[in-house]
Amino acid sequence: MTVLPDYLKDQTEEAIMQRMLDALPSDLDKAEGSYIWDSLAPAAIQLAQGAIWAREVLRRGFVGSTFGEYLDLRCAEHGITRKAAVKARGEIQFKGAAGAEISAGTIVATLADSAIGEPSIEFKTLSKVVLDPSGAGTVNIEAIVGGKSGNVSARAIQLLVSPLSGISSVTNLKETSGGLNMEDDAALQLRYLQRVRSTSAGGNKADYMNWVTEVSGVGGAAIMPVDEGPGTVGIYVVDTSMKPASLAIAEAVQHYIAPPYTLVEEDSVLVQGGKGVSTDTSQQDARNKSSLQFAYSSDGIGTAKRTELDAALPKQAGIWRVRPHFKVSSTAGTTNLVEFGIWNHSRNGWAKTGPSSTVDAVQVKPAKDLLSFFKYSGSVDPIVASRDWPVWVDFYWNGEDHLELRITRLQSDTTTTLWLDNVVYTSAFSKNTGEGKAPIGVRVSVRPAIQIPIDIKVTLNVLPGSNVTAIQNEIKQKFDKYLTSLSFKENNDVLYTRLGQIILDTQGVVDYDQTSFFINNSQKNVIVSANEVAVLGDVTFR
């Protein structure tokens, strides 16, 4: 608190003692060590302590000065809860004897480093895995403890906490990610103040901003009324680093605020065709369902089609997303393995990715872009799990045309076997039924913020003997910090002169050549729209 009330001023032990002594008759012995003095001293101590407690009660009662669990209690009065820590997730590869089984819940860990006081970070497997004939198997893992500490680099996980028969090694081929610390007091306080200082009006911009920031992983958002016409709201989100959020975060926000239309279909609804395609009951997913196998055949391609897809989808025009749940026998292949997309029979061609787009709604992927296991990330709900599936394609549907999902096992890759578990279809807009936070009748679309790469070219003049590489790295870091500070600000244009000043403010820099200093091949400010975020691209020092 900045100003104490008068009744809590001058409440030290000495001041209280003196006031009590002054209130006694003057003819009494009030000297230190006297009966009166010794009788009043304990009371003065307790009264002074009481004043300290009273100040602490006041401090804990106001959001601007409270902390910890007291801040939680204050926020709870307005329906605001602290965001919990989020556990990092990733993938772990086991090697050993073919057929060896690793059960769900197996604990693996990073190495501890006692020299720097770095503890071991533990993870658990989320499903059972059996090593294939080559003696390898990959499975999803999740950190035991939530927080950023679970975001470890590739190959950092090397330990099995309890030895397993038939297992010779374990490691993560890719970094683990997604771990977030519990929301700190400063961030929670900011959300509280944003809530109480903004006027709620049954679905105004302030409401949408409050709802968005309640989702873990969100650092901010741009709310765009009538983004796609009357009755629509566009939400563009950034993550906690103020960079465009991942599609998984955007979809989590969509489901929280205004759930989309969804459709989950098993492989059994697809019509098999061509060569090498069959139903495989040995490659089951986390829900013990069968899968569709696509093996290489020299006799021709293999196909699977979801005919009359339009009859299964809700008759809602807009952009949709299809996610086939693939896995492969090996992720080593670099040649094209599978083609998948949405065919528009009414127009006799591939559907497009948007209403005015000329881009076909079709993808071609090699094995290296897929996974060697069915990924469920701790949830057997395909709609939730699909946010982590690595491949998808967006397609526009007018609600009337006849559509078909087409999956083709190509012949370029002659060694990899492909499996399809199921397919998830999700609208990129809400159902308008009021199931989430948004009012009934509002069509909400949530997307990652639009990324505007900022490419910079500059020629530096540095002090003789300077570490040029260190100077360049420092300038890049300052560029990135500046651009991040602009995210979703009212004045978010990238200023040409500000970037130049950053260069001059860097120690070791004498000057730079203004004639060769370009931002996105221009010597002007870069205009950034309200739903866009400037992100550092290529920086070229000449």
C-alpha positions in Angstrom: 0.0 0.0 0.0 1.3 3.5 -0.8 -0.4 5.3 2.1 -1.1 3.9 5.6 -4.3 5.0 7.4 -3.6 7.3 10.3 -4.5 4.6 12.9 -1.7 2.4 11.7 1.0 5.2 11.7 3.4 5.5 14.6 2.6 2.1 15.9 6.1 1.0 16.8 6.8 -0.6 20.2 8.6 2.5 21.4 5.8 4.9 20.2 3.0 2.8 21.8 5.0 2.5 25.1 5.6 6.2 25.2 1.9 7.0 24.7 0.9 4.7 27.5 3.5 6.2 29.9 2.4 9.7 29.0 -1.2 8.8 29.9 -0.2 7.9 33.5 -0.1 10.4 36.4 3.2 12.2 36.5 3.8 11.3 40.2 4.2 7.6 39.4 7.6 6.1 38.8 7.7 5.4 35.1 11.4 4.9 34.7 12.7 1.8 32.8 12.8 -1.1 35.2 10.0 0.2 37.4 6.9 -1.8 38.1 4.9 0.4 35.7 7.4 0.1 33.0 7.8 -3.6 33.3 4.0 -4.1 33.3 3.3 -2.0 30.2 6.3 -3.3 28.1 4.7 -6.7 27.1 1.5 -4.9 26.1 3.4 -2.5 23.9 5.1 -5.4 22.2 1.8 -7.1 21.5 0.1 -4.0 20.3 2.9 -3.2 17.9 2.7 -6.7 16.6 -1.1 -6.3 16.2 -0.4 -3.2 14.1 1.9 -5.1 11.9 -0.8 -7.8 11.4 -3.3 -5.1 10.6 -1.1 -3.8 7.9 -0.7 -7.3 6.5 -4.4 -7.8 6.5 -4.8 -4.6 4.4 -2.0 -5.6 2.1 -3.7 -9.0 1.4 -7.1 -7.4 0.8 -6.2 -5.4 -2.3 -5.2 -7.0 -5.6 -2.5 -4.4 -6.2 -0.6 -5.6 -3.1 -1.7 -9.1 -2.3 0.0 -12.3 -3.4 -0.1 -16.1 -3.6 -3.2 -17.9 -2.2 -4.6 -14.5 -1.0 -4.6 -13.3 -4.6 -6.3 -16.6 -5.6 -9.1 -15.9 -3.1 -9.5 -12.3 -4.3 -9.7 -13.5 -7.9 -12.2 -16.3 -7.1 -14.7 -13.6 -6.1 -14.9 -12.8 -9.8 -14.8 -16.3 -11.1 -11.1 -16.1 -12.1 -8.8 -19.0 -11.3 -5.0 -19.2 -11.7 -3.9 -21.2 -14.7 -2.4 -24.5 -13.6 1.0 -25.6 -14.9 0.8 -27.6 -18.1 2.8 -30.8 -18.6 5.2 -31.0 -21.5 4.7 -33.8 -24.0 6.7 -35.6 -26.6 7.7 -38.9 -28.0 10.2 -41.5 -26.7 11.8 -44.3 -28.7 12.7 -47.6 -27.1 15.2 -50.1 -28.6 15.8 -53.7 -27.7 14.5 -57.1 -28.5 11.7 -57.5 -31.1 8.4 -58.1 -29.3 9.5 -56.6 -26.0 6.6 -54.8 -24.4 6.6 -51.5 -22.5 3.5 -50.8 -20.5 1.7 -47.5 -20.1 3.0 -45.5 -17.2 6.7 -46.6 -17.6 8.9 -43.8 -16.2 11.8 -42.4 -18.2 14.1 -39.5 -17.3 16.8 -37.1 -18.2 20.2 -37.2 -16.6 20.7 -35.0 -13.5 23.7 -32.7 -13.4 24.9 -32.2 -9.8 27.6 -29.7 -10.9 25.0 -27.1 -11.9 22.2 -28.4 -9.6 20.0 -29.5 -12.5 17.6 -32.3 -11.4 16.5 -35.2 -13.4 13.2 -34.6 -15.3 10.8 -37.6 -15.3 8.2 -38.5 -17.9 5.7 -41.4 -18.2 4.6 -43.3 -21.2 0.9 -42.7 -22.1 0.2 -46.1 -23.7 1.6 -49.5 -24.2 4.1 -50.1 -27.0 5.5 -53.4 -28.4 8.9 -53.3 -30.2 8.6 -54.0 -33.9 10.7 -56.6 -35.8 13.6 -54.2 -36.1 13.6 -53.8 -32.3 12.2 -50.3 -32.1 9.1 -48.7 -30.8 7.9 -45.1 -30.3 5.2 -43.9 -27.8 3.8 -40.6 -26.4 5.2 -39.4 -23.1 4.1 -36.7 -20.6 6.1 -35.0 -17.9 5.4 -36.1 -14.4 5.4 -32.5 -13.2 3.9 -29.6 -15.1 6.0 -26.6 -16.1 8.6 -25.4 -18.6 11.2 -27.6 -17.0 9.6 -30.5 -19.0 10.6 -28.8 -22.3 13.8 -30.7 -22.8 16.0 -30.9 -25.9 16.2 -33.9 -28.3 18.1 -36.9 -26.9 18.1 -35.5 -23.4 16.0 -38.4 -22.1 18.3 -41.4 -21.7 17.2 -43.2 -18.5 14.8 -45.9 -17.6 14.0 -45.4 -13.9 13.3 -49.1 -13.5 15.1 -51.5 -15.8 12.9 -53.4 -18.3 13.7 -56.9 -19.7 14.5 -56.7 -23.4 15.1 -52.9 -23.5 18.6 -51.7 -24.3 18.2 -48.0 -24.8 15.7 -45.1 -24.6 15.8 -41.6 -26.0 13.6 -38.8 -27.4 14.5 -38.1 -31.0 12.7 -34.7 -30.8 12.5 -32.1 -28.1 9.5 -32.2 -25.7 7.3 -29.2 -25.8 4.1 -27.6 -24.5 5.2 -27.3 -20.8 4.0 -24.1 -19.1 4.6 -22.9 -15.6 1.8 -22.1 -13.3 0.5 -18.6 -13.9 2.5 -16.2 -11.8 1.0 -13.4 -9.6 1.8 -10.6 -12.1 -0.1 -12.4 -14.9 -3.0 -13.3 -12.7 -3.3 -9.8 -11.3 -3.3 -8.4 -14.9 -6.2 -10.7 -15.9 -8.1 -9.7 -12.7 -7.7 -6.0 -13.5 -8.6 -6.6 -17.1 -11.8 -8.3 -16.0 -12.9 -5.8 -13.4 -12.0 -2.7 -15.4 -13.7 -3.8 -18.6 -17.5 -3.6 -18.9 -19.2 -6.9 -19.6 -22.1 -6.6 -22.0 -23.2 -10.2 -22.8 -20.6 -10.8 -25.5 -18.7 -7.6 -26.1 -15.0 -7.3 -27.0 -14.1 -7.3 -23.3 -15.9 -10.5 -22.7 -14.1 -12.3 -25.6 -10.7 -11.0 -24.4 -11.4 -12.3 -20.9 -12.5 -15.7 -22.2 -9.5 -16.1 -24.5 -7.0 -15.3 -21.8 -8.5 -18.0 -19.5 -7.1 -20.7 -21.8 -3.6 -22.0 -20.9 -0.9 -21.1 -23.4 -2.6 -17.9 -24.6 -0.6 -14.7 -24.3 -3.0 -12.3 -26.0 -5.5 -11.9 -28.7 -7.1 -9.6 -31.3 -10.9 -9.6 -31.3 -12.3 -8.7 -34.7 -16.0 -8.0 -34.7 -17.9 -8.8 -38.0 -14.7 -10.4 -39.2 -16.6 -12.4 -41.8 -19.8 -10.4 -42.0 -22.7 -9.6 -39.6 -23.0 -12.0 -36.7 -19.4 -13.2 -36.8 -16.4 -12.7 -34.6 -12.8 -13.4 -35.5 -10.3 -14.2 -32.8 -6.5 -14.2 -33.5 -4.3 -15.5 -30.8 -0.6 -15.4 -29.8 1.1 -17.7 -27.3 2.8 -16.7 -24.1 5.9 -15.6 -26.0 3.6 -13.2 -28.0 4.3 -15.1 -31.2 1.5 -16.6 -33.3 -0.1 -19.4 -31.3 0.1 -23.0 -32.5 -3.0 -24.4 -34.3 -3.5 -26.7 -31.2 -3.8 -23.6 -28.9 -6.2 -21.9 -31.4 -8.4 -25.0 -31.5 -8.4 -25.2 -27.7 -9.6 -21.6 -27.5 -12.2 -22.4 -30.2 -13.6 -25.4 -28.2 -13.7 -23.3 -25.0 -15.4 -20.2 -26.3 -17.5 -21.6 -29.1 -17.2 -25.3 -30.0 -17.0 -26.2 -33.7 -18.8 -28.8 -35.6 -16.9 -32.1 -35.4 -17.2 -35.5 -37.0 -15.1 -38.6 -36.2 -15.1 -41.6 -38.6 -13.3 -44.9 -38.3 -11.4 -46.5 -41.1 -14.3 -48.9 -41.7 -16.4 -46.2 -43.5 -13.8 -45.8 -46.2 -14.1 -47.7 -49.5 -10.9 -49.6 -50.2 -9.5 -49.7 -53.7 -6.4 -50.3 -55.8 -3.6 -52.5 -54.6 -2.1 -53.3 -51.2 -5.0 -52.0 -49.1 -6.5 -54.1 -46.3 -8.1 -54.0 -42.9 -5.5 -54.7 -40.2 -6.7 -55.8 -36.7 -3.1 -56.2 -35.4 -2.3 -52.5 -35.5 -4.9 -51.2 -33.0 -5.2 -47.7 -31.7 -5.7 -46.5 -28.1 -9.4 -47.3 -28.4 -8.7 -50.9 -29.6 -10.1 -50.3 -33.0 -8.8 -51.8 -36.3 -6.9 -49.8 -38.8 -6.5 -49.6 -42.6 -3.2 -50.8 -44.0 -1.6 -49.5 -47.1 1.3 -51.7 -48.2 3.5 -51.1 -51.2 2.5 -52.9 -54.4 4.4 -52.9 -57.6 1.0 -53.6 -59.3 -0.3 -50.1 -58.6 -1.4 -47.5 -56.1 -3.7 -48.2 -53.1 -6.7 -46.0 -52.4 -9.3 -45.4 -49.7 -12.3 -43.0 -50.3 -15.0 -41.6 -48.0 -17.7 -41.2 -50.6 -20.7 -38.9 -50.0 -18.8 -37.0 -47.3 -21.2 -34.1 -47.8 -24.0 -36.3 -46.5 -22.2 -36.9 -43.2 -21.2 -33.3 -42.6 -23.6 -30.7 -41.1 -24.9 -28.5 -43.9 -22.8 -25.5 -42.9 -20.8 -23.4 -45.4 -17.3 -22.4 -44.4 -13.8 -23.6 -44.0 -13.4 -27.2 -42.6 -10.3 -29.1 -41.5 -9.7 -32.8 -42.2 -7.1 -34.7 -40.1 -6.3 -38.3 -41.1 -4.7 -40.3 -38.3 -1.7 -42.0 -40.0 1.2 -44.0 -38.7 4.1 -45.6 -40.6 6.4 -48.5 -40.2 9.4 -46.2 -40.4 9.8 -42.4 -40.6 13.0 -42.7 -42.6 11.4 -42.3 -46.0 11.9 -39.0 -47.8 10.0 -39.8 -51.0 6.3 -39.1 -51.3 4.3 -41.8 -49.6 0.7 -40.6 -49.3 -1.6 -38.1 -51.0 -4.8 -37.0 -49.2 -7.4 -34.3 -49.9 -11.0 -33.4 -50.5 -12.4 -34.0 -54.0 -15.3 -31.8 -55.1 -17.5 -33.9 -57.5 -19.8 -31.0 -58.2 -16.9 -29.0 -59.7 -14.9 -32.0 -60.9 -11.7 -31.1 -59.1 -10.0 -30.7 -55.8 -11.8 -28.5 -53.3 -10.1 -25.2 -52.4 -8.6 -24.1 -49.1 -10.8 -21.0 -48.9 -13.9 -19.4 -50.6 -11.7 -17.3 -52.9 -8.6 -19.4 -52.8 -7.0 -21.1 -55.8 -5.0 -23.5 -53.7 -6.1 -27.1 -53.9 -7.2 -28.8 -50.6 -4.7 -31.7 -51.0 -1.5 -32.7 -49.4 1.4 -35.0 -50.4 3.6 -36.3 -47.5 6.7 -38.5 -47.2 7.1 -40.9 -44.3 9.4 -38.5 -42.5 6.5 -36.1 -41.9 4.4 -38.7 -40.2 4.6 -40.7 -37.0 5.5 -44.3 -36.3 2.6 -44.7 -33.8 -1.0 -43.6 -33.3 -0.8 -40.4 -31.3 -3.4 -39.9 -28.6 -1.4 -37.7 -26.1 -3.1 -39.1 -23.0 -6.6 -38.8 -24.4 -8.7 -41.4 -26.2 -11.0 -38.7 -27.5 -9.9 -38.3 -31.1 -11.2 -34.7 -31.2 -8.9 -33.7 -28.4 -6.0 -35.9 -29.6 -6.2 -34.7 -33.2 -4.8 -31.3 -32.2 -1.4 -33.0 -32.0 -1.6 -35.0 -35.2 1.0 -33.8 -37.7 -0.9 -33.5 -41.0 -4.2 -31.9 -42.0 -5.7 -29.9 -44.8 -8.2 -27.1 -44.8 -11.0 -27.1 -47.4 -13.9 -24.8 -48.2 -17.4 -26.2 -48.6 -20.5 -24.2 -49.6 -22.8 -26.6 -47.8 -24.1 -28.0 -51.1 -21.4 -29.5 -53.3 -20.8 -33.2 -53.3 -17.5 -34.0 -51.5 -15.2 -37.1 -51.2 -12.1 -37.7 -49.1 -9.4 -39.4 -51.2 -6.4 -41.1 -49.7 -3.8 -42.6 -52.1 -0.8 -44.7 -51.2 1.7 -43.6 -53.8 4.4 -45.8 -55.4 7.5 -43.5 -54.9 8.2 -45.1 -51.5 8.7 -48.9 -52.0 9.4 -49.9 -48.4 7.2 -48.0 -45.9 3.8 -49.4 -44.8 1.1 -46.9 -43.9 -1.8 -47.3 -41.6 -4.9 -45.1 -41.2 -6.7 -45.2 -37.8 -9.5 -42.7 -38.1 -10.4 -39.4 -39.6 -11.5 -36.2 -37.8 -13.4 -33.4 -39.5 -13.6 -30.1 -37.7 -15.2 -26.8 -38.8 -13.0 -23.7 -38.5 -16.0 -21.9 -37.1 -18.5 -22.4 -34.2 -21.9 -24.1 -34.1 -23.6 -20.9 -32.9 -25.5 -22.9 -30.3 -24.2 -21.2 -27.2 -22.5 -24.3 -25.8 -19.3 -22.4 -24.9 -18.9 -18.9 -23.6 -20.1 -17.0 -26.6 -23.7 -16.0 -26.9 -26.1 -18.0 -29.0 -26.2 -17.0 -32.7 -22.7 -15.7 -33.0 -20.4 -17.5 -35.4 -16.9 -17.5 -33.9 -13.7 -18.4 -35.7 -10.4 -18.7 -33.8 -7.1 -18.7 -35.6 -3.4 -18.2 -34.9 -2.4 -14.6 -35.4 -1.3 -13.9 -39.0 2.5 -13.9 -39.1 4.3 -11.1 -40.9 7.9 -12.0 -41.4 10.4 -9.1 -41.1 13.5 -9.7 -43.2 16.3 -7.3 -42.5 19.5 -6.6 -44.5 22.2 -4.3 -43.2 25.9 -3.5 -43.5 27.6 -2.9 -40.2 30.7 -0.8 -39.3 32.1 -2.2 -36.0 35.0 -1.2 -33.8 38.3 -2.9 -34.7 38.9 -6.0 -32.7 35.2 -6.5 -31.9 33.6 -9.9 -31.8 31.5 -9.5 -34.9 29.4 -12.7 -34.4 28.5 -11.7 -30.8 27.5 -8.2 -32.0 25.3 -9.7 -34.8 23.6 -12.1 -32.3 22.9 -9.3 -29.9 21.3 -7.2 -32.6 19.1 -10.1 -33.6 18.0 -10.6 -30.0 17.2 -6.9 -29.8 15.3 -7.0 -33.1 13.2 -10.0 -31.8 12.5 -8.3 -28.5 11.3 -5.1 -30.2 9.1 -7.0 -32.6 7.6 -9.0 -29.8 6.8 -5.9 -27.8 4.6 -4.7 -30.7 2.3 -7.8 -30.7 -1.3 -6.6 -30.6 -0.4 -3.2 -29.4 -2.4 -0.2 -30.7 0.6 1.1 -32.5 2.1 -2.1 -33.9 3.7 -1.0 -37.2 7.4 -1.8 -37.5 9.4 1.4 -37.6 12.3 1.6 -39.9 14.1 4.3 -37.7 13.5 2.2 -34.5 15.4 -0.8 -36.0 18.2 1.5 -37.1 18.4 3.0 -33.5 18.6 -0.6 -32.1 21.7 -1.2 -34.3 23.4 2.1 -33.1 22.6 1.3 -29.5 24.5 -2.0 -29.6 27.9 -1.9 -28.0 30.7 -2.3 -30.6 28.7 -0.8 -33.5 30.2 2.4 -34.9 27.6 2.9 -37.7 25.7 1.2 -40.4 25.3 1.9 -44.1 21.8 3.4 -44.5 21.8 3.0 -48.3 21.9 -0.8 -47.8 19.6 -1.0 -44.8 16.4 -2.7 -45.9 13.3 -4.1 -44.1 11.4 -6.5 -46.4 13.2 -5.0 -49.3 12.1 -1.5 -48.5 13.3 1.5 -46.6 9.9 2.3 -45.1 7.9 1.3 -42.1 6.1 -2.1 -42.3 2.4 -1.7 -41.8 0.9 -4.4 -39.5 -2.8 -5.0 -39.3 -4.7 -5.5 -36.0 -4.9 -9.3 -36.5 -1.2 -9.6 -37.6 2.0 -10.0 -35.6 5.5 -9.0 -36.8 8.0 -11.9 -36.4 11.7 -11.7 -37.1 12.6 -13.5 -40.3 15.9 -13.6 -42.0 18.6 -11.1 -40.9 21.4 -10.7 -43.4 24.6 -8.8 -42.3 26.7 -7.8 -45.3 
